[in-house]
């Protein structure tokens, strides 16, 4: 994401941190810009306001993976999958299920087939 667009999203977020769409865009842009810690903070704020926002759960899990917080990413993906299923959001559910399976597969001591 170009820096100018990221700066505009930051300004919008500061003006209205209750707008989940702006927060999601900012969180995504921060991830793309290699700022997963800031993305985590923004996405957590989005989910405090709108816990049913499936795409935010997915991006938060991604941010946590980028920060090396594997166990927390697993927990977030599990919660996000639950939210996605209850809301009928198939695309985020599919993405988070794929990521969760990969994390569980790569877990030390895991055996093939010990996924979900």
Secondary structure, 3 states (H helix, E strand, C coil): CCHHHHHHHHHHHHHCCCCHHHHHHHHHHHHHCCCHHHHHHHHHHHHHHCCCCHHHHHHHHHHHHHCCCHHHHHHHHHHHHHHHHHHCCHHHHHHHHHHHHHHHHCCCCCCCCCCC
